[in-house]
Amino acid sequence: MWPNLKTCKLAYMYFNPKTHKDGTPFRPIMNTIDSPTTNISRLLDQLIRPIFNQKVSHTTIVDGWHLIKRLRQYVNDGHLKSTTLFCTFDINNLYTMLPQQQSLDILVEFFQTFQISNIHSIDHQTIRELARIVIEENVFVYRNKYYQQIIGGAMGSPFTLTLANIFMWKWEKESICKMLPSTEIYGRYIDDIFITWNDSQEKLEALLKKLNSYHPNIKLEYKIGTSLPFLDVTVSNNNGNLSTSVYHKPAAEPYVVPFTSDHPRHIFRNIIRAAKIRAIRYSSTFEAFNTERRNIRFMLLYNGYPTRYIDKEFRKFFGST
């Protein structure tokens, strides 16, 4: 865990634009690769993340395909009605708004709730102190000035994601999971949340308003409707029938590994195969699949893949499925 004094560097902050959001806000990123607390952060993440993933798998959405499978089960159980609403919401600036002391307390509470006395012979208080160092001793430079982060954690530090997830575990356990009927779907992917709803939109909006007042640092931006995107899938309730398709963010550029790069040839084949598998899994209609197939072709052409190569790989793929 000790930092290497020869390679240790002060963290620095930079910004990435959120091109898919109105007004193009910026996301602050902390480059902590060689910072003094990086080794501690990596160790905590390696120790705690697998435990967290195991304990909360029932409320976690792994990816779009995972959501589709849950929705199909929801349909098979007879819960999708013609009036069923979908709701997606995300947490504003989750990483940078984490209350530090409360997050550390919730970390210990997480261990106690699941009766985890120690991890690799490291007790709760030692883990809490290591986590405190990662969160509170986050010093960085920006425009030749030194700063210390006093709210939240560094977006770029490995353990920040795990601590944010544990903080959200407490939030969802004490709030929405108590308010949502057990027959409905609740699933979270970090700070993006998806739920189903079989009551009026007014009651759903009242629930969301209550959630927005649960914690001063947790503010939601939500969308309600019968057809909504979540992660990389669009889900729609067409009068009680579920339909799904691949979703592409409007501002997303269709970049993949260029064909002119020096990557091994199997990388190009795998890109096409992965895109085709996603198209087949996500597309509930032949029309949706054909649309995505055209998108894949355009993406490949845009990145310099020859037409003959694309056609050949398409034929090979469909000949083997």
N, C-alpha and C positions, 0 to 999 in steps of 0.2 A: 504493500500500500504506500510505501514511502515514495515521494516524487524523486525522479532522477534530476539531480541538481545541474547536470550538464545540458539536459534538454528541456528543463522546465521553463515555461513561458507564461507571462501574464495573459489571462483571457482577454479577448477583445470583442466588441459588439459590432454587428452589421445588420442591415435590414434587407428583407426580401419583400417585394410587392405582392399583394394578394390580388392578382389581376382578374380573378373571377368575382370580386365583390365590388359593389358600387363605390365610386370615389377612389378606388385603388388604395386602400390603407396598407400600411407596412407592418410586417411581422418582425419583431426584434429577435435576432439569433445571436447566441453567445458561442463563440469559438473557444471551446475549453479543452481542445485535444491534448495539449501539453501543460495544462494549468495544474497548480499544486494539488487540487482536490480530485482530479480526474480518476486516479487509481482507486480512491475510496468510492467514488460514484460508480465506477464499473463493478467493483466488488459487491456493493449493495444491490445493484441491479441484477447481477448474476445470482445472488442468493435469494432475493425476494420475488423477482418477477415470476419465476416458474410456480412458486407457491400461490401467488395471487391469481395467475391464470387458471390454476386448477380449482381454486376455491370459488371463483365467480364465473365459471364457464356458462352457467345457466342464464346470466344476464349480459353476456358478451356476444356481440356480433363480430365475427372474424373478418368477413368480407361479403360482397354482394351475393355470392352463391349460398353462403350460410343463411342469409336473410331469406332468400327465395325458398330454401328448404323449410325454414320455420313457417313461412307463409303458406306453403303447400300443406303442412300439417295442420295449420290453423283452418284452412279450407276443409280438409278432410274431417276435422272435428266439428264442422258445421257452424263455425263462428263468423264466417264472412257473409254478411248480409248486403242487400242492395244499398243500404244506408250507412254501411261501415265507412268510417273516416280513417285516413292515415295522417299522422303528424310527425314531422321531423323537426328537431331543434338542436342547436349547438350552443356551447357555453362560450361566452365572449372572453377571449384572452385568458384561458384557464391556467396556463403555465405561469404567466406573469402576475396573476391575481391570487395565487395560493397564499392563504394566511400561514405564515411559517410555523409559529408555535402550535397552532391548532392542528396543522398537518402532521407535526411530529407526535402530538398526543394521539391522533387518530391512527398513526402507524402502530403505536403500542397497543391501542384498542383492537386493531385488526388481529394482532398476534393473540391477544387474550380471548377474543371471540372464538377463534378457531383452535384454541388450546395449544398454541405453538409455544412451548416453553423456551426453546432456543433454536438457533439455526447454525448447524455445524459448530456446536458448543459455544456459540456467541449469544449471550443473554440479551433480553429486551433493552435494557438501559444502555448497554454498550452499542447496540445497533442504533438506538435513538441518538446517542452522542455522535456517532459517525455520520448519521443523517443530518444532524444539526450542523456539523462542520461543512458538509456539502452545500446545504441551503444557506446558512448565515454567513459563511466566510467566502462568499462569492465576490471577489474583487476583480474588476476588469477595467480596461482602458477604452475611452472613446474620445476621439479628436484631441489626443494628447492630454487628457485629464483622467484622473483616477476616480472610480466610483465603487460603491459597495451596494449590492442589491438588498433591499430591506423588505420587499414584498415579493412573494413568488419564488420561483426557481429559474435557473438558467435553461432556456430553451436551446438545447445542444448538449447538455449534460445528461449522461445515460440514466441516472437515477431519478431525474425530474419527472419523466414520463410515468415511472412506477409509483412515485409518491402522489402524483396527480390522480392516477387511477385509484389509489387507495383512498384518497380524499373523496373522490366521486362515489366510491363504494359506500362510504358513510352517508353521503348526501342522498343517494338513491334509496338506501335502506331506510332512512328516516323520513323520506318525503314521498317521492312518486310511487315507490313500490308498496307503500301503505295505502295510497289513494286509488291505484289502478286495480280494477277487477282482475281476479286471478286468471280469467279466461283470455285476457288480452295479452298481446305481445309487448314486451318491453325489452329493448336491446340497446346496448351502447358500444360504440367504437370510439374509444378515448373521449373526445368531447362532442361527438355526434351521436344523437339519440333518435331512435325510431319507436313509435308506439302505434297500436291500433285502438280504435275507439268505437263503441257501439251505443253511444248516447248522443245528445244534441251537441252541436258545435258550441253553443253558449256555455254549456257545462264544461266542455273541454277548455275553452278559453278562460273560464273561471279557475280551473285547476292550474293552468299555466301561469295565471296571474299570482296564484298562491305560491307556486314554485319559485317565481321571481322574487318573492319577498322572504324566502326561507333563509337566505344567507346574503349579506350585503355584497360579497365578492362574486357571487354566482348569478349572472344575468343571462337570460335565454333569448335567442332569436329563433322564432318558430315559423313553420308553414303548416297549414292545414288544408287537406283536399282529398279527392278520390284518386288523384294521380300525382305522385311526387317522386323526385329522384332521391336516392340515398346511396352514398358512396358512388359506385359505378353502375348502379342498376336503377331503372325506372319501374316502379310498381304502380299498377292501376287497378281500381275496382270498377269494372264495367257492368253495372247493374247486378252485382253479386258474383261476377266471374273475374277471377284473377288473371291479369296479363302482365308480362314482364318483358323488358328489353334492355339492351346495353345503353348506359347513359354516358355521354361525353360532355364535360363542362364546356360551355360556350367559348370561354377564353383559352381553352387548352389547345396547345399546338400539337399536331400529330407526329411528334418526334419519336423515333426508335433508333436503334443502332444503324447508322448509315451503311449501305451495302459496300461502299468504298473503304470502310474501315478495315483494320488488320485483324479483326476478331476471327477466331476459328469458324469454319463454315457451319458447324452445327448450331452456333448461336443464331444465325439467320433463320435456320429451319425451326428452331425452338420458338422464336418470336412469332412466326406464322402459325405454328401449332397452338401456342397458348392463346392467341387471338381467336382462332377458330373454335377452340374448346369453349372459350368464354361465350362466343356467339351462339353456339349450340345450347349451352346450359341456360343462358339468360333469355333466349328468344322463345316466347310462348307461342308465337305464330310464325308461319313460313314467311310472311311479309316482313316481320321484324328481323328475321334471320337474313333475308335478302338485303335489307337495308344495311345491316351490320357488315355483311360480306362486301358490299360496295365500299363501305367506310374503310375496311381492312385493305382492300385493293388500293384505294386512294392513298392511305397512309404509307403503304409500301412503295408505291410509285413516287410519292413525295420525298422518300428517303433514298431514292436511287436504285431500287430493286428492279431488275429488268423484267419486262412483261413475260418473257418466256420462262424465266425462273419462277415467277409468281404462279403462272398457270401450271407449271410442272409440280410445284409443291402443293397446290390446291388439289390436283388430281391424285397425287400420292396420299394426301391426307384423307380424302373421301373414299379412296380405294381401300384404306386400312381401317375405316370406322364402320 
